[in-house]
Amino acid sequence: MTQTNTAFRDALIKSLRGERGHLPTINAITDINMELASHKQKELPYSIYQLVKHMSYWQDFLLALAKGENPERPKSVSESWPEHPAPVDEEEWQKTIQHFCDGIDEACHLAETLSIEEPLDAWPSETPGGLLRNIASHNSYHLGEIVIMRRLNGAWPPPTGGFPA
């Protein structure tokens, strides 16, 4: 592996976990309770719960592609947004958070173990590294929205602190 690939791999992992430019990814969501996750601001089209489910949907899809699988592509981006703004109960919300965090761990593991520069059979114009970068930037974008939603609801900063480590 070249020095450039090693640097890119390290940058991917830092971007997936969150550092420097923003707080650690898990710190933005793990302390959110079901009430806050379910709250839908009238000015915004979705709740925190819907955002995390949307992020997980695309994270799962891109992870499958990065592993060389060929998941069914959605017919419309609307398929990635849950219809209901709230989980059924606290247990479902906690499972949603855990699933999202597990996906980040899997993405970091893939960044460490895959040949990140090889084109994918199922999508020759893409590489695992490109897909993992897409996960990091997509999550970062929506985590910023979650932080704003938390601020609007007086739930910021989290107990872990609201600034980068």
Secondary structure, 3 states (H helix, E strand, C coil): CCHHHHHHHHHHHHHHHCCCCCCCHHHHHCCCCHHHHHCCCCCCCCCHHHHHHHHHHHHHHHHHHHCCCCCCCCCCHHHHCCCCCCCCCHHHHHHHHHHHHHHHHHHHHHHHHCCCCCCCCCCCCCCHHHHHHHHHHHHHHHHHHHHHHHHHCCCCCCCCCCCCC
